[in-house]
């Protein structure tokens, strides 16, 4: 299936004239149209603009001036700003005609590399859920492996589109797990880069943009484009190669974390899959040692309080009519912040630094850390979270949140499947700035792991 080919495969086919960007774009648009009725992955499609871009790309391939990702289809999460594009942030509380008036750095880098941004993907209200539940869309995004379930979030549509074969490259964002959680629940490769590796706007603590793809090679290819400088992000890192580096397995030290210190207990099938991955690495010569929990309930609750206040400030600024259009779960989650005093907010904010210090100290003895992405597989699509309880909203992000605060790179990659056929995510975290190493270990795992199931490209 043309629409399901990887980015590297497409570039080879363009180079050899076996395929053209026009043929590929036509195939992706047709495939997405056939699946959207059940998956609800896309918030907008620009078919006319995509075909014009494909024709321009085809001309560049013919005259020898092709760019790094020329003609490769890519989707952008709806919170990635593109001038003139809808910018409603997944919530009905924004104006119907809300449009971005700037181009976010990740969108600019992909455009400059010749990638064709043909669609925007769905997300929950303000990106604050790990599902696709939203007040803006009639139906939440669905998981192609089982359409009764969520693909995860907040990069919900991006993950659904990637797993269903809507082209090879998909751009998400992550502040507490919003790339890695949907990647884990959809069997994908999802990279949360080191903070600053991919310049972003608007930015805030822990927020990054990164790839959702079906292979490590495609994530690495996409990251090489995204990790170009942009002075609009004052946290940007100096230019550095992100090409997966060679790993000497003998003597490599890996920490194995099966208890996050808080949150939901890891389900049996998830734990078994992560332990099996660790044992496979051990058989390849790696030293695997247990890593004790380093996150505390105080850290988690403090960060939750800070995020509630941040979101409450945004929501309380809306008119009463618009506020009533926000997803009720989100309104219930932010409501306690109306009574917070300055001390509560400051103490919550300070837990970001506390977690950052704890994570870096705990991981320092190891080259990499393995853990589950989440304690459980995908859950029903109409739930906001596995517990669906706004008083306990983040019990499922206990393994992903630390690496946003610590600014370490962390990769989600499929470890295996449950008895029901659902993907189980393995998280690979590395030392700060070692995005290349995380990608390299992920690529090694692709070689070592058991054979994977076929992608759910076709409707059930």
Secondary structure, DSSP 8 states (H G I E B T S, - for coil): -GGG--HHHHHHHHHHTSS-HHHHHHHHHHHHHHHHHHH--EEEE-HHHHHHHHHHHHHHHHHT---TTTT-EEEEETTS--BTSB--TT-TTS-TT-BBSS--HHHHHHHHTT-EEEEEE---GGG-SSS---SSSSS---BTTBTTB---SSSHHHHHHHHHTS-SEEEEEESSSTTHHHHHHHT-EEEE--TTTS--SS--TT-EEEEEESSHHHHHHHHHHHTS--TT-TT-------S------TT-EEEEE---SSSS---HHHHHHHHHHHHHHHHTT-EEEE------HHHHHHHHHHHHHHHHHHHHTS-HHHHTTS-HHHHHHHHGGGG--HHHHHHHHHHHHHHHHHHHHHHTT-SEEEEESSSS---BTT-SSSS--GGGTTTT-TTTHHHHHTT--EEEEEEEE-TTS-EEEEEEEESTT-HHHHHHHHHHHHHHS--------S--
